[in-house]
């Protein structure tokens, strides 16, 4: 799908949000395309880190008002908010670390998108915020949930209730972004950071990401089940259980790890 592009260079995949004429604002088709992009990156066994970036002068202006402004309440809640929430959760739970390269403003859903990444690197000229309440609506793609868990309730209150927007340096001070670089250099900085990640053990990274999500209360139990399943998949007992099923006999478990 043309509005979300995926490219891979060795162990590093780049997901580009590509609707620059609309400041990379999302519509339903873009959400669908992002879900497909996540599946593509996840399925590529060579990819060990992903970089997320916007095309043009914005990272993402969030949800396109024209895409949701005319929706009935039920459609808005389900087809827009809940669907977008699921897509962003898909991004947040990719098996590999994700770096958000903030080449431009990240507002509303754009900040929620950036928050789904594991690391955020911002160019010095950008601004971030959650302006939804100025339109009479609330953040819907985990702005009050994931952002609060990752960055703290008070800074989210200031953005949502007070409408405060922050510069890149201010955002770094509040922990909303992890590093600030000069204009035009964020993709190179993201690639440098990706190289740091690639140098580490991929299995350890995947498991550590699950463990951190579990500790931060972000996973609704899925991380615990994934870790348990990975562990059990390596046991002799599982091999015996599968062999017994295939041979139509009773399993003889020995408690083999």
N, C-alpha and C positions, 0 to 999 in steps of 0.2 A: 504494500500500500504506500503510495507516493508521499504521504504526509508524515510518515515515520520511516526513516531509513536505517538500515542496519549494515554495517561493514565490519569486517574482521581483519586484523593484522596480527597473525600469530596468535598469541594468548590473549590479546586485547580486542574486545568488541566495542564499537561505538554506535550508540543509538542516537540518532539526530531527529529532533522534533522539527519538522520542515513545513511550516506554514508562515513564512516570514512576513507576507503581506498583511497578515492578521496578528502580528506579534506572537505567533505560535500559540494563539488561543485555541482551546480544544472544542471540537464538536463531537458528535457521537462517532462519526467515522474515524476520527483520530484516536479516540479511546479504543475502538476495536483494533486499529492498526498498532497501537502500543501493546495491546495484549498479544497480538501475533508476533510482534518484535521480541517480546519477553520469551515467548515459547521458542522462537528461533535461536535466541542466544542461549537459553537453557539447554537446548538439544545439541548444541555444538560442544562436543567433548573437549575440544582444544582450547576453549575460552575459559580463562581463569579470572578475569576482571572485566567489568563493563564500564564505559564512560557514557554519561548522558549529557547531551548538549542541545541547545537551540540553534536554529539557523537564522542568520541575520543579526539584528541589533537587540533582540530580546531572548531571554531564556524561555519564558512563557508568561503570558498575561493571564493565564488561568482559563476559566471556562468562557467560551464565546457567548455573550449575552443573547445574540440572535439565535443561538442554538437552543437555549432553554427558556428564554423570556416568555414565549407564547405557550409553554406547556401547561396542561392542567395539573393540579396539585398532585394527584396520584401518579401521573406520568413523570412529573418532575422528581418525585421521591424515589421511584423505582427505576425508570429507564435512564435517569440522569445521575442522581446522587448515589444510589446503591450500586449501579453498574460502574460508575467511575471509581467508587470506593474499592470495588473488587479488582479493578484493573491496577490501581495504585498499590494495592496489597500484593498483587502478583509481582510487581516491580520490587517491592520491599523485601519479598521473600525469595528472590532469585538466589540460587545456590552460591553464586560468586559475589564478592564485594562489588558495590556499585559506587562510582564517583560521579557526582553532579558537578559539571563544569559550568558555572554561572557566568555566561558571557554577556548577559544583559539582565534587565529587571526580572524578578521572580515575584509575582503578585498573585494573591488568592490561590487558585488552584496551581499556579506555577510554583509557589512556595511549598504547597502540599506535595507537589511532584518532587521537588528538590529534597524535601524531608524524607522521602521514601528511600533515598540513597544512603549509603553508609558514611560517606565523606563528601563534604561540600567545599569546593574551591571557587572563590568569587573574584571577578575583576573589580578594580577599585571604584569604577563609576556606577556600579549597579545600586539599586534600591530594592528592598524587600518589604513585604507587608501583607496583611490580610484585610482588604478593604470591603469585604462582603457586607458588613452591617450598614455601610453607607448606601447600599442599594436596598436595604430592608430585608436582607437574607443573612444566613449564617454560613460559615465554612462547612462544606459537605463532604470533602474528600479526605477526611481525617485531620483537618486543621485543628480541631479542638481535642483530638484524641492522640494521634501519633506525635504531634508537635508538643503537646503537654508532657507526654512520657519522655520524649527525647530532650526537650529544652527547658521544661519547667512551666508551671501554670502562670506565674506572674508575667513573664515576657509575652505569653500568648494573650493574657488579659489586656496587656497594653496595646497589642496589635488589633485585637478583635473589638474590645470595648472602647478603647481610646482612639483607634484608628491611626496609631503611630506607625510611621514607616522609618526604616533604618538604612543608613548607608552601609556599605560593605564593611568598613572598619568598625562601626557600631555593632553590626551583626556579629562580627568576629569576637568582640568583647563580651557579647551575651551568649556566645557559644552556638549561634545559629549557623555560622559558617566556620570552617576550620582553618582557612588560610585566605589571604587576599593578595592578588598579584596585579601587575600592571595591565592596562587595557590592551587587548589583543594577544595576551600570552596565556590565557587560561587553558586552552587545549594542550599546549606544550607542558604546562604545569601538571595537568591531569595525567598526561602520558608519563611524566617523570614519576608521579606518585604510583601510577599503575605498575611501573617497573619495580618499585619497592614491594608491591604486593605479590607480583609474579615470582619474585625471588624466594617467597616463603612456601611452605608445604601446602598444596592445594586441599588435601583432605583436612588438615588441621584448620585451615581458614574456613572451610565450609562448616565444620563442626563448631568452631569458635563463634561464627556468626549466629548459629542456632542457639548456642548457650547464652550469648549476650541478649538475644531477642527474648529468650525465656526469662532471664534475670530482670529484664526491663518490662515484663508483663505485656509484650507486644504480640505474642504468638498464639494465644488462646489454646495452649496445650499442644499445638502442632509440632513445636520444636522438640518437646519431650518425646512425643510418639515417633518422630523421625529419628532422633538419636537412639531410642530403644530399638527401633526396627533395624537400623544400621548395625547395631551391636549383635542382635539376634541373627541377622543374616549371615554372620561370620561363624556361627557356632556349629559344632558337630551335630547337636540335637536337631537343628533345622534340616541339615542334610539327611539325617536319618528319617525325619518326619516326611520329607518329600519322597525319599526312596521307598518308604513303606506305603505311602499313598499310591505311587506308581506301580508297586508290586502287589497291591491289594492284600497287604498283610498288616498285622498289628505292629506298631512302632516299638522299638526297644531302646528307649531313651537312656543315656548313661550320664547325663549332666555334663556333656562335653562342651567346653567353650571354644 
